[in-house]
């Protein structure tokens, strides 16, 4: 949508405000979409939408793996203590 509007309307002063008013969105929302579209197109530096999504997925995976490791450490500690008690009898 942003790219199409940019092609039709150009990037002259006030375009973002006009487009936001025409579509019924906030000016800052439209401005953020334009900024993100520039990043996704490689015209501006920053994290693309796909890269951001991948980072969030990897962060979620790291959280899950850390949680699983903590569970495994506790289980190993519990069963190790239980084996130690059985060995002493």
C-alpha contacts under 8 A as a table, 3 or more apart, distances in Angstrom:
res1	aa1	res2	aa2	distance
1	X	4	X	5.19
1	X	5	X	6.13
2	X	5	X	5.16
2	X	6	X	6.00
2	X	33	X	6.85
2	X	34	X	5.98
2	X	37	X	6.94
3	X	6	X	5.04
3	X	7	X	6.14
3	X	34	X	7.95
3	X	37	X	7.27
4	X	7	X	5.12
4	X	8	X	6.22
5	X	8	X	5.08
5	X	9	X	5.75
5	X	10	X	7.53
5	X	19	X	7.91
6	X	9	X	5.27
6	X	10	X	4.86
6	X	11	X	6.25
7	X	10	X	5.58
9	X	12	X	7.89
9	X	15	X	6.99
10	X	15	X	7.43
11	X	15	X	6.21
12	X	15	X	5.86
13	X	16	X	7.86
14	X	17	X	5.28
14	X	18	X	6.26
15	X	18	X	5.13
15	X	19	X	6.06
16	X	19	X	5.21
16	X	20	X	5.98
16	X	27	X	6.47
16	X	30	X	6.49
16	X	31	X	6.34
17	X	20	X	5.14
17	X	21	X	6.12
17	X	27	X	5.62
18	X	21	X	5.17
18	X	22	X	6.09
19	X	22	X	5.04
19	X	23	X	6.07
19	X	30	X	7.73
20	X	23	X	5.29
20	X	24	X	5.75
20	X	25	X	4.87
20	X	26	X	5.74
20	X	27	X	5.29
20	X	30	X	6.08
21	X	24	X	5.09
21	X	25	X	6.46
21	X	26	X	7.52
21	X	27	X	7.70
22	X	25	X	7.97
25	X	29	X	6.73
25	X	30	X	6.92
26	X	29	X	5.23
26	X	30	X	6.49
27	X	30	X	5.32
27	X	31	X	6.09
28	X	31	X	4.89
28	X	32	X	6.02
29	X	32	X	5.14
29	X	33	X	6.26
30	X	33	X	5.01
30	X	34	X	6.22
31	X	34	X	5.13
31	X	35	X	6.18
32	X	35	X	5.01
32	X	36	X	6.08
33	X	36	X	5.10
33	X	37	X	6.02
34	X	37	X	5.01
34	X	38	X	6.22
35	X	38	X	5.16
35	X	39	X	6.43
35	X	44	X	7.96
36	X	39	X	5.01
36	X	40	X	6.09
36	X	48	X	7.19
36	X	49	X	7.49
37	X	40	X	4.99
37	X	41	X	6.04
38	X	41	X	5.13
38	X	42	X	6.24
38	X	43	X	5.09
38	X	44	X	5.45
39	X	42	X	5.09
39	X	43	X	5.84
39	X	44	X	4.73
39	X	45	X	5.89
39	X	46	X	5.76
39	X	47	X	6.85
39	X	48	X	5.71
40	X	43	X	7.64
40	X	47	X	7.87
40	X	48	X	4.88
40	X	49	X	6.49
41	X	44	X	7.70
42	X	45	X	6.96
47	X	51	X	6.06
47	X	52	X	6.08
48	X	51	X	5.16
48	X	52	X	6.05
49	X	52	X	5.12
49	X	53	X	6.15
50	X	53	X	5.12
50	X	54	X	6.19
51	X	54	X	5.05
51	X	55	X	6.14
52	X	55	X	5.10
52	X	56	X	6.27
53	X	56	X	5.18
53	X	57	X	6.24
54	X	57	X	5.03
54	X	58	X	6.14
55	X	58	X	5.10
55	X	59	X	6.08
56	X	59	X	5.08
56	X	60	X	6.19
57	X	60	X	5.15
57	X	61	X	6.24
58	X	61	X	4.95
58	X	62	X	6.14
59	X	62	X	5.06
59	X	63	X	6.29
60	X	63	X	5.13
60	X	64	X	6.28
61	X	64	X	5.09
61	X	65	X	6.11
62	X	65	X	5.10
62	X	66	X	6.08
63	X	66	X	5.19
63	X	67	X	6.18
64	X	67	X	5.10
64	X	68	X	6.18
65	X	68	X	4.99
65	X	69	X	6.06
66	X	69	X	5.02
66	X	70	X	6.18
67	X	70	X	5.16
67	X	71	X	6.35
68	X	71	X	5.11
68	X	72	X	6.18
69	X	72	X	5.01
69	X	73	X	6.08
70	X	73	X	5.10
70	X	74	X	6.25
71	X	74	X	5.21
71	X	75	X	6.14
72	X	75	X	5.01
72	X	76	X	6.01
73	X	76	X	5.11
73	X	77	X	6.11
74	X	77	X	5.06
74	X	78	X	6.10
75	X	78	X	5.06
75	X	79	X	6.08
76	X	79	X	5.28
76	X	80	X	5.76
77	X	80	X	5.07
77	X	81	X	6.12
78	X	81	X	5.28
78	X	82	X	6.24
79	X	82	X	4.87
79	X	83	X	6.07
80	X	83	X	5.17
80	X	84	X	6.15
81	X	84	X	4.99
81	X	85	X	6.27
82	X	85	X	5.17
82	X	86	X	6.32
83	X	86	X	5.07
83	X	87	X	6.06
84	X	87	X	5.09
84	X	88	X	6.34
85	X	88	X	5.30
85	X	89	X	6.68
86	X	89	X	5.49
